C-alpha cells in the first residue's frame, strides 16, 4: 500500500517584510520618490488611453498638501508639507492593471525599465495612500477605491467597487499623506525645491517638442512644469537643420539649463511622435560634465533632436529607431559635432587650460615627450574634464605602449635578420636607432630636471626662516639626501640623492640611514680575545658603542653604505644642522670623534641586509671614506685642525686628511660647496637640455622627495 504524497512546500510572501527591506534612506529626494512613481504610473496610463495623442490629450495634476503648524502665521514662511495628490485622465486601474498591482515585484513594465516596486515607496514614506480610479469593464464605468496600507492582513483597506455613469471619464487619483516620522523632517518645504525636483527628475520627458499638460498646484499657485522647463532655458535659440547624408537631415534645438535642473548631464535627446525616445549622454564626447558660466553658474547642454527621419524610423514599441541602411552611430556623430560647434564659446577656456596643463607636464617631466608625436593634435583631442592625474595616466600609458612596441620591433628585427639583405637590415637599424634616440633623450631630460629640482630643494631647506630667525632642523636637511630610518632594502635607487655629495655614491648597493649599527652589523662566529679587550678599552673611553651608535639625537644623523663584494671604501656621512656653528669639542659634540667611533664600532663585523643576507665583512684592511656635511665656522675649523684635518680642498672652504690609523679618508664639505659642486657636475646637462630656462619659466615649487 503506497504512502500518501505530502503536498509540495510553498513559498510565502511577507508584504510588510518586503517594504521594510526596501532600501530608501530618509532624504529630501527620497521623500519625493512616491510622487515620482505616481506621476510615472499616470503617464503610462495616459499613453495607454491615448497612444497617438497623449501629449495633447493627457492631463496630470500634482497637488501639494500643506498643513499650518500650531501658532504659526503666514509670515513664518511656507507651511509644512503633509502629502501630495496625483490625478490623471488615463486608462484607470482596470482589472489587468490591478492584478499586477497586487503582485509584488511584478515584471509587467520591465521592458520600460520598471521594477514593479514603485508603489511600495508610497507606504514606505507615507502612512497612508488612498486610491480612487475609474476604469471600463465590459463597456461599463467602474470606480475602484481603497486605502493601500502597510499590513499583511489588510493591505487593501476599505476596498469598494461602484458603477459610474458612462459620462464619467476614466482616470486615477492617488492621495499620499502623513509622512512617516523618519521622513517628515527631511521633506522639501520650499515650493521652488519641489518644482525643481520634479523638473529635474522628469527632464527627459519635458525635453521634447510639445508642451505637456502637467500642472503643479501649491498653495493655490498653478505651475505648468512643461512651461517651466522651456522658461528655464538660458538664451533660447531656434531649431537648426543638420545634414546626415545627401538624402536625410535632422532638426536639433540647442538647450542650456542650470545644472540643478538637468541631472542627466549633457545629452542628446532623440524625439519622435511627440515623445522622447532615446537619451544619449555626450559629456565624455565634449569633454566636460558641465559648462562654465560666469554669472549663472554651471550649465548643462541638451540637444533636442527630431524630424521626419526619426518619426518614420520609430519602432513599434516606441523605444528605439530602425533606420534601415543608415548607421545610427553616423547620425549621432553628426549631431555631436553640431553640438560641439554650438558649445565652442564654452569650450575655449577649458581647451586653453588643457594646453597649459600639457605644456607644464612636458616641461617638468620631459620623459613623457617621446610618447607624444604631435603635441598640437594631442592637446586638441584631450577631454576637457581631465585633471593633471588623468593626463599623467594617459601619457604614461602611451609611453609604456610605445616602449613595448619598440621592443617588439627590435625582437622582430633580430628574428628576421638572417633573411634580410644588408641594406634592408641597415635601414631597419637606422629607424630603430632614431626612435631609441628620442626615447633616451626624453629619459635623460627627465633625469636632469629632477636633479635640478633636488638642488633647488636643498637650497630652500638650508635657508633661514625669517619669521623665526631659525634654520630648518638637521633631520629636514638630511631627508633631502636620504630618508631617515631606512635601509636599501626598503628604498629604491630613486629615493635617495647621494649624488649631491659624490656621483659615485649613487651606485652603492647597500644603504642604511639613521639606523643603529647593531641592527645591521654582527660579530662573526668567533671573536678574538684581543678584539674583545680592545673594544672594552674603547668603550670605557666612549669610543665604541654598537648598541647606541649612531643615536637619533638631532645632531647625530649618520649614514653608512658600502658596495657589495669589493674593496671599495665603506662610506660614512655625518650631517650637522645648518644652524650649528659652535662646538665644545667634547666627545658628544665632536663630529670627528663621532665618525671615529662609528668606524671602531664596525671593525671586525659582518654587515647584513634586512632579509639576513650577508653584504660584506669589515676589518682592518677595509678603507673608509668619511664626509662631514656642515656649515663652516671658526670653532669647526679649529676642531678639525686639532685632529690634523687641516688641508684645504681646491675650493678653499673644505678640509681633508687621511687618518692612517683607521685607513680612512676624511673630508669636510660645507653646504654651499655641496650645492656648487652638484650644480657644476650637472651644468653641461642643464645647459644642453635648457633646464635653466624651464626652471625660470615655470617658477614652481621644487619637487619634494
N, C-alpha and C positions, 0 to 999 in steps of 0.2 A: 504494500500500500504506500503510495507516494505521499511525501510530506507536503503540507500546504506551502505555496510560494508566498514569501513575505513581500509586501509592497516595496517598490524601489524608493530609496531616500529622495526627498525633495529639498530644493534649495529655498530657504526662506529669506525674505527681504525685510529689513528694518528701515522704514521711511525716516524716522527720527534719527537713526544712526547715520543714514546716508547724508542727511542735511548737516549733522554735527561734523562729519568728516569732509564736508565741502569747504575747502580752504579759501576763505575770503576775509583777510585781515581787516580790522576796522580802520579804514582810511577814508578821506573825503571822496576820492574817486570811486572806491568800492561801495560807498553809500549810494552812489548813482547807478551802480550796476543793475539793480532791479528795474530802474526806469529804462536803461538802455535795452534790456531784454524785452520789456513790454512794448517799446517802440518798434523793435525789430520784428516781434510777432505781428504787430499791427501792419507793418509794411508787407510782410508775407501774405497776410490775409487780404490786403488791398490788391496786391498783384495777382492773387488767385481769382479775385472777383472781377478785376479789370485788367486782363493780361496785356492788352494793347494800349489802353488809355489811362493806366494807373496814375501817371504823373499829372494828368489833367483832372481826373475824377476822384482820386483818393484824397481823404482828409484825415488828419491826425491832430488832436489837441492834447497838450500836456498841461494840466492844471497843477499849480503848486499850492499845497495846503499848508497854511501857516497858522500858528496859534500865538496869541499875545501872552507873554508871561504875566503873572500877577504883579500889580503895582507898576507896570511899565507904561510908557507913553509913546506917542508917535515920534517924539524927539529922541527916543532911545535907539533908533535905527530899525533895520528890518526885523520882523518878527521871526521867532524860531520856526523852522520848517518841521512839520509833523508828517508829511507824506506827499503823494502825488496821485493824480488821476489821469490815466492814459486812455483816450477814447478814439476809436477809428470807425470807418464805414466799410470795413472789409467783409469777407465772406461769413464771418461769425464762427463760433466754436461749434461746428457741426459734429455729427456723431463720429465721423472718421477722425477728425482732429482731437475730439475729446478722448477717444480711445488712446491716441498717442500721448495725450496729456496725462493719462493715468499710468503710463508706462515709464518707470524710472530709466534714465539713460537711453531714451528712445533714439533710434537711428533714422527717424523719419526725414530729418533735414540734413543728414550727414553730407549729402552731395553739395550742400550750400555752406559747408564748414560748421553746421550746427552740431552741438554736442549733446543735446537733449537734456540739459541740466539748468538752463537759464531760469526757468520758473522756480527752481529751488532757492535762487537768490532772493525771491520775493519774501519767503518766510525765514530766510537766514538773517535778513536785515530788518524786516518789519514783523511786528507781532501779528498783523492781520493782512490778508489780501482778499478783497471782495471782488467777485467776477460776475458781471451781468452781460450775457451775449445773446443776440437774436440771430437765428440761422434758419435755413429752409430744410424741412423734412417732408418728403413726398408731396411737394408743392404747397405745404403749409408753413407759416412762420411760427417758430417756437422760441420762447425765451428761456434760456438756461441760467439759473442763478445759484451761487453757492459761495461759501467762505472757505478759502484754502487755508488750512491750519496745520501747525506742526504737531501731528498726532498720528499714531499708528492705528488707533481705533476709528477716528472720525476725521480723516484729512479733508473730506468734502462736507463741511458742516452746513446745516440749514439748506441742504440741496433741494431744488424745486425746478419743475418744468411747467410752463404755462403757454397755451396757444395765444397768438397775437393776430391782430388784424393784418390782412395782406398788404395794407398800405404802409405798415411799419417797415422801415429799412433795416437791413442786416448790419451787424457791426458788434463791437465788443467794447466794454468799459472795464478797466482794471483799476481798482482803488487800493493803493498801497498806503497804509497809515500806521502810526505809532511805532517809531524806531525802537528797536531793542536797545537795552542800556549800553551795550558796548559800542554801538554806532551813533547814538543820539548826540554825543558831544563832538563827533567828528564830521557831521554832515555840513555841507555848504549852507550858509545863511545869506550871503550877499547875492542879489539877483544876477549880477554880472557873472559871478562864478558859475552859477547854474547854467546860464546861457552859453558861456564859453565851453563848459564841459560837454554839453550836448552837441555844440557845433563841432568841437574837435573830435568827438567820438564818431560822428557820422559825416566827417569831412568828405569822404569819397562819395557819399550819397548826394550831398549838396553840390558837389563839384560836377555838375552835368548841365547840359544846355537849358533845360526847363526849370523854372522856379516851382518848387513843390509847396503844397498847402500843409505845412507842418507848423502849427502855432504853439507858442509857449505863453500861458496865461499866468501871470504872477502879480498878486495884489491888484487885480483889475487891469493891469497893463498887458496888452497883447503884442507879442513879437513874432513875426514870421521868420523862422530860422533860416529858410532859404534866402529870403531877402537880406538877412543879417550877414550871411556868407558873402553875397555879392557886394554888399555895402562895406565889408571889411577889406576888400581888395585894395591894395596900395597902387595908386596910379593906374587905373583901369585902361586897358587897351582894346583894340578891335581884333577879331579873328584874322589870322594870316594863312594864306594858302601855301601849301608845301608840296612840291612835285616829288612823287615817289619814283615814278618812271615816266616813260613817254605817254602812257595811257591813263595813269592813275595819279590822283592828288588827294591830299588830306587838308583839313582845316584845323588850326591849333590856336587856342586862346591862351595867352600868357597871363598867369595869375600870380601875384605876390601877396602873401598873407603873413601876419605876425606869427612867429614861431609857436606861441602858446595855443593858436587855433588850428595848427596843422601838425599833429604828432606823427603823421605818416611820413614826414620828411619830404625832400624834393622828389617829385614824382611826375610821371606822365599818366594821365587817367584816360583810357580809351573808352569812348562812349558810343552807343548805338541804340536806336529805338528809344530815345529819351531816357537812357539809364547808363550808369557807369558799369562797365563790363570787366575790364582788366586794369589793375593799377601796377605800374612798373616803376620801382624806385630807381632814381638816377643820381643819387648823391655820390656814389663811387665814380660814376662816369664824368660828372662835372668837377669832382674833387673837393666838394665842400658839403658839410652837413647842414649848414645854414649860411645865409648870405648876410654879410655885414652891412648895417645901415647906421649912419651917424646919429640920426635923431629918433628913428623908430625901433632901433634895436635889431636883433637878428630876425631875418625874414625867411620864409620857405617858398620855394617856387613850385607851382603846379601848372602843368600844361594840359589843358582840356582838349583832347583830340576827338574829332568827329568827321562826318562826311558820308556821302553815298557809298564809298568803298567799304566802310565799316558796317553800315546798315545792311548792305547786300551780303556781307560775309558773316553776319551774326549767326551762330549755331542755334539749333532748336532749343537747347537748354538755356540759352542766353548767358552762357558762362565763358564763351570764347569766340574765336573767329576761324573761319575756314576760307583762306584767301586763294585756294587753288594753287596756281603755279607761282604765286607771289610769296617770297620768303618773309615771314614776319620780322625776322632779325634785320632785314634790309629796311623795312618800314620803320622799325624802332630806331635804327641808326640815323636815318634821315631826320627824324623828329628830334632826336637827342642833339644832333648838330644844329638844328634850328634853335633849340632851347639854349645851347651854348652861345650862339650868336646874340640872342636876346640878353643873355646874362653877362656878356663881355664887360660892361662897365663895372659889374660887381667882382669880376674875376681878376681885373688888372692888378689891384694891390696885393692879393694873395700870390699872384704869379711873381711879382717883384720880390716879395718876401722869400718865396721859394728859391729864386735865383741867388739872392743874398745868402740864404742858408747853405746852398750848394757851394758857392764860392768860398764861404768860411770853412766848410768841411774840407775842401780840397787844399786850402791854404794851410790849415793846421794838421791835416792828415794826407800828405802827398802820396802815401802808399795807395790810396784809392784812385788816383788819377789814371792808372793803367787800365782800370775797369771801365772807363767811360771814353769811348772813341769820339763821340760828338756831344760836347758839353751843352751846346745850344739846344740840340734836339732832345737830350735827356731832361734838361730843365723845362722845356715846353711840355713834356709828357708827364711831369711829376704831378701826382694828385695834390690838390691844393689844401687838403686837410692833413698832410703829413707834418709830423714834428721831427725834431732832429734824430730821435731814436729810430723812427721808422725809416728815415733817409739812410742812416748808417746801416741798418739791417739790409736794405735793398742793395746799396753799393757794395757792402761786404759780400753779399751773396753773389753779385755779379763778378766780383774779383775772384771768389772761390771757384765759380764755374769757369771763368776764363783760364784760371791756372790749371784746372783739371783738363780742360780742352787742350791746352798747350802741352801738358804732359802726355796726353793721348796721342797727339801728333808726333811727339818725339818717339814714343814707343812704336807707333806705326812706321815711322821712318826707319827705325832700327830693324824692324821685322822685314821690311821690303827692300832694304838697301842692296841686297845681293842681286835683285832683279832690275836695278836701275842703272842707267848709264852714269858715267862720272859727271856729265853736265847736269843731268836731272837731279842727281843727289846733291850736287853743289848748290843748285838753285833752291832746293828744299832747306838745306842747311842755312843758307843766307836768309831765307824768310823767317825761319825759326829763331835765328840769332837776333834779328831785328826785334821780334816780339819779346824775346828774353831780355833784350837791352832795355826796352820800355819798362818792363816789369821791374827789373833790377834798379833802374834809375828811380822809379817811384819808391821802392823799398829803401834805397839809400837816402832819398829826400826825407822820408818819414823818420828814419833813424836820426838824421841830423837835426830835424826840427825838434824832436823830443829831447835831444841833448841840449839844445838851446834853451828850451823851457826849464830844464833842470838847473842850468846855470843861473837863469833869472830867478828861479825859486830860492836857490841858496843865497843870492844877493838879498832877497826880501827877508829871509829868515834871520840874517845876521844884522839887519838894521835895528836901530834903537826905536822903541815906541815913544813918540814924542808926548803922548798923553800920560805915560807913567815914568818916562825917563829910564826905562829898563830895556835890556836886550831880551830876546827870546831865551828860555832856558836851554841848557845843553841838549836835553833829550829831543827837543824840537829840531835842532840843527842836525843831530845825529840821524834822525829819521830821513833826512834828505839823502844821506849817503847809503843808509841801510835800515830797514825796520828793526825795532827793538825786540829783544826776547825771542829771536828766531834762529833757525839753522838752515843750511841749504837744503835740508830735507823738506822744509815747509815753505820755501820761497823759490821762485823761478829766477832765471837769469835776468829777466826784465824788471824784477822787483828791487834791485839794488843799483846804485850808481857809483860803484867803486872806481870807475874810470875818472871821476873827478880828481882823485889822488894820483893815480897812475893807470894808464890804459891796460897795462899787463894784469892788473888785479881783477879786471872784468872776466878773466878766463879761468880763475881758480875754481876748483871743483867742490870744495867744502868750505862753508862759511858758518860761523856761529857768532851771533850778535847779542851782547849783553846777557850771556849765559854763564853760570858758574862753571869753572874748569872741571869740577868733579862730575858734571852732567855729561861730559863727552870725552874725558881723559881718564884712563885706568892704568894701574900698575900692571906690569907683566906678572906671570905666574910666580916668579921668584924675584925678590928684590935683595940686592947685596947688602951686607951689613954696613959697608962704608956709605952707601946711599942713604940708608935709614939714619945713620949718625949725622951725615951732612944736613939732611932735611930737619932733623931735630935742632941742630945748631942754628940753622937759618930761621926756623920758626920762633926760636927764643929771641931772635933779633928782629922779628916782624918782617922777615924777607921771604917767607914761604907760608902758604896757606891755601891748600886746594879746596877746602870746604867753603871758605868765604870769599875767594877771589875768582873773578872780579865781582865786587858787590854792586848793588844798584843805586848807590848814592849818586846824587845828581852830577858830581864832578868826576865820576869814575865810570865811564861808558866805553870799555874796550871792545874790540872785535878781533877775533882770531880766525885765520883761514889759511889753508895750505893746499897746494896741488898734490894730487894723489900719486904715490909710487914714483916720486922723483926726489932729487936732492935740491930742488928749488927751495928758496927760503920759506920758512914759516913766517907769516907776517902778523905783526901786532899793530893796531891803530888805536891811539888814545885821543879822545876828543875832550876839549875843555870849552866851557861856555864862552861865547863872545864877550860876555861881561866880566870874565875873570882876568884880572891883570896883576893880582897880588898873590904871593906865595910865601908861606912861612918857612919852607924847607924841611918841615917835619915829615916823617915817613908817610903820614896820611895826606899830606899836601905837597907832595913832591912827585911830579909825573915821571921823572927818571927812575926813582926808586920803585914806583908802581910798576913800570914796564919791566924792570929787572926782576921784580917779584913774580910777575906772570911767567917770565922765561924760566926762572928757577923752579916754579911750581909745575912746569910742563916737562922738564928734562926727565929722561928715563921713564916716559909714559907712552902708552899707545892711545891714539885717538880713534873714536868710533862714531859712526853715523847713527841716526835716530833708530834705525832698524837693527842695530848691533853689528853691522858690518865694519870691520877694521879699515880705517882710512890710511893711517901711516903711523910709524914709530918716530919718536923724538928722542934724540940722545945728544951727547957732547959734540958729535960731528954735524949736527943739523944747524945750518946757517939761519939766522933770524934777520928779518927786515922790519925795523920799527919806525913808525911815524907818529909824531905828536902834532896834532892839529889844534892850534890855539891862537889867541890874539897876542902879538908881541908886547913885551913890557920890560922895563929895566930889571925888575926882580926876576923875571923868567930868564932873561939873558944871563944874569949873574948866576942863577941856579944851574943853568946848563954849563957855564964856564967852570963851576966847581966840580963838575963831573967830566971835565976835559972834552966837552962838546962845544967847541968854540969856532970851528972853521966855517966861514960864511959860504952859503950857496951862491951860485952865479948871480942871482938877482940881488944879493947883498942883505936880504932881510932874514933868510932862513939860516939854520945852523946844522952841521952834520959832523959825525965822528964814527969811528969803528971801535966798538967795545970788545977788545980782544979776548977778555976772559970769558965772554958769553958767545963769541963768534957771531956778534950782532952788529949790523949797520943801523945807526940811529940818525933820524933826520927830523928836525923841527920845521914845519911849514906853516907860515901864517895864513889865516883865512883869505886875506887879499891875494896871496900868491897862489893859493889853490884855484881861485876864480880866474886869475890871469893865465896860469898855466893851462887850465882846461880850455879857456877861450882860444888861446894861441894854438893849441894842438888841433882844434877843430875849425880854426879860422878859414883855412883853404876851402873846406866843405861849405862853410857858411856863405862865403862869397860866391862860390860856384853855383850853389843852389838858391842864391838870393834869399837866404833865411833872414838876414838883417832887414831886408825890405818887408818880408812877410810879418816879422815881429813888429815893425814900426807901423805898418798899415792896419794890422788887426787890433793892436792896443788891448790885448786880452790878458786876463789874469793868468799867471803861469800855472802849468799843469801840476796838480797835487799828486804826489806819488807816495 
